[in-house]
Amino acid sequence: MKIRYVFYLSLIAVAVFSCQKSSDVSKIPQIGLIYFGSTQGADSIIQNIDTGLLQFSIVDGDADLGNSATGTQKDIYIKDSRYDTGYVGYFFPTIDQSIEDPKKGIQGICTFVFTPDMLSMRYDSLHKAGDTVSLELYIVDRAGHQSNHIVTGKIYIRP
């Protein structure tokens, strides 16, 4: 997963952002898994040619999501269970500043799109018939607050 794939991501929707009072919402972002699977709807098996989707909900009490694309701090960190390379960071798309209100907070749904080459199976002697993947992810806001970590279920990738 290379940084150039960020352009392929179409983090379609940090959508449906709505305001919420921060008096009962933490300034530390919270995320929750909604869906991890194929765009074809099969959430346990995908083919090497399928596009994968990862959808998660976001709630942040002080609405400070979206780090600068020119900075070093990314927004979304994802770790592929098949590799020991650690987390790979990605940016949110630009979030309209008119909906950022630290007094009301922010919430929404993020859809992260994986191209087939990002979730392809390993081609070694152990994985000729297929591969299994799960992901671990968290987000970081502009204040540096790290959200909870979520782990997806396993998906089987077939050739």
C-alpha positions in Angstrom: 0.0 0.0 0.0 1.8 3.0 -1.3 1.1 6.7 -0.6 0.1 7.1 -4.3 -3.0 5.0 -3.6 -4.3 7.8 -1.4 -5.5 9.4 -4.7 -7.4 6.2 -5.5 -9.1 6.0 -2.2 -12.1 8.2 -2.6 -12.7 8.4 1.0 -16.2 9.0 -0.2 -18.1 10.5 2.6 -16.9 11.7 5.8 -20.5 12.2 4.9 -23.6 13.2 6.6 -21.7 15.2 9.2 -24.1 16.5 11.7 -23.6 18.6 14.8 -23.9 17.3 18.3 -23.4 18.9 21.7 -19.9 18.3 23.1 -21.0 18.3 26.7 -21.7 14.6 26.5 -19.2 13.7 23.7 -15.5 13.2 24.3 -12.9 15.3 22.6 -11.1 12.1 21.9 -12.5 10.7 18.6 -14.4 7.5 18.7 -14.9 5.1 15.7 -17.0 2.1 15.2 -17.0 -0.5 12.4 -19.9 -0.5 10.1 -18.8 -2.7 7.1 -15.7 -4.4 5.7 -16.2 -6.3 2.5 -16.6 -6.2 -1.2 -18.6 -3.6 -3.2 -20.4 -6.6 -4.5 -22.0 -7.2 -1.1 -20.2 -10.4 -0.2 -18.7 -9.5 3.1 -16.7 -12.7 3.7 -15.3 -13.5 0.2 -13.9 -11.1 -2.4 -12.0 -11.7 -5.6 -8.7 -10.2 -6.6 -10.6 -8.0 -9.0 -13.2 -6.6 -6.5 -13.0 -3.2 -4.9 -13.1 -3.4 -1.1 -15.0 -1.1 1.2 -14.3 -0.2 4.8 -17.0 1.9 6.4 -16.7 3.2 10.0 -18.6 5.8 12.1 -16.8 8.8 13.6 -17.7 11.0 16.6 -15.5 13.8 17.8 -16.6 16.1 20.5 -14.5 19.1 19.5 -14.8 18.7 15.7 -11.1 18.9 15.0 -10.8 16.2 12.3 -8.7 16.5 9.2 -4.9 17.1 9.4 -3.1 19.3 6.9 -2.2 17.3 3.8 1.2 19.2 3.8 2.0 18.0 7.3 3.4 14.7 8.6 0.4 13.7 10.8 -2.1 11.7 8.9 -5.8 11.1 9.8 -6.5 7.4 9.3 -4.0 4.6 10.2 -4.6 1.1 8.9 -2.6 -2.1 9.6 -3.0 -5.1 7.3 -2.9 -8.3 9.5 -0.8 -10.1 6.9 2.2 -7.9 7.2 4.6 -6.7 9.9 5.1 -3.3 8.4 3.0 -1.4 10.9 0.4 1.2 10.1 0.0 3.1 6.9 -1.4 6.6 7.2 -4.0 8.3 4.9 -5.6 11.7 4.9 -9.4 12.5 5.2 -10.7 14.5 2.2 -11.1 18.2 3.0 -13.8 18.7 5.5 -15.9 21.9 5.1 -14.8 24.2 7.9 -18.4 25.6 8.2 -19.5 22.4 9.9 -16.6 22.4 12.4 -17.9 23.7 15.7 -15.9 22.8 18.8 -19.0 23.4 21.0 -21.2 21.1 19.0 -18.8 18.4 17.9 -19.0 16.4 14.7 -20.1 12.9 13.6 -20.3 11.1 10.3 -19.5 8.0 8.3 -16.2 7.4 6.5 -16.1 5.1 3.5 -12.5 4.0 2.6 -12.2 2.4 -0.8 -9.5 -0.2 -1.5 -8.5 -0.8 -5.1 -7.9 -4.4 -6.0 -4.1 -4.0 -5.8 -4.4 -2.7 -2.3 -6.2 -5.8 -1.0 -4.6 -8.4 -3.3 -3.7 -11.8 -2.1 -0.1 -12.8 -1.5 1.3 -15.0 -4.3 3.6 -17.4 -2.4 3.5 -21.1 -2.0 1.1 -21.0 1.0 -1.5 -18.7 -0.6 -2.1 -20.1 -4.1 -5.7 -20.9 -3.5 -6.5 -17.7 -1.6 -5.6 -15.4 1.3 -7.3 -14.1 4.5 -7.0 -10.5 5.7 -8.3 -8.4 8.5 -7.5 -4.8 9.3 -6.8 -2.7 12.4 -7.4 1.0 12.3 -7.6 4.2 14.3 -7.8 7.9 13.5 -6.0 10.9 14.9 -7.5 14.4 15.2 -5.6 17.8 14.8 -5.0 17.9 18.6 -3.2 14.6 18.3 -5.9 12.6 20.1 -5.9 9.0 19.0 -9.2 7.2 18.7 -10.0 3.8 19.9 -8.7 0.9 17.7 -11.1 -1.3 15.8 -10.4 -4.6 14.1 -12.4 -5.8 11.1 -13.5 -9.4 10.7 -11.6 -11.6 8.3 -12.2 -11.6 4.6 -11.2 -14.4 2.3 -9.5 -13.2 -0.9 -9.7 -15.6 -3.8 -7.9 -15.5 -7.1 
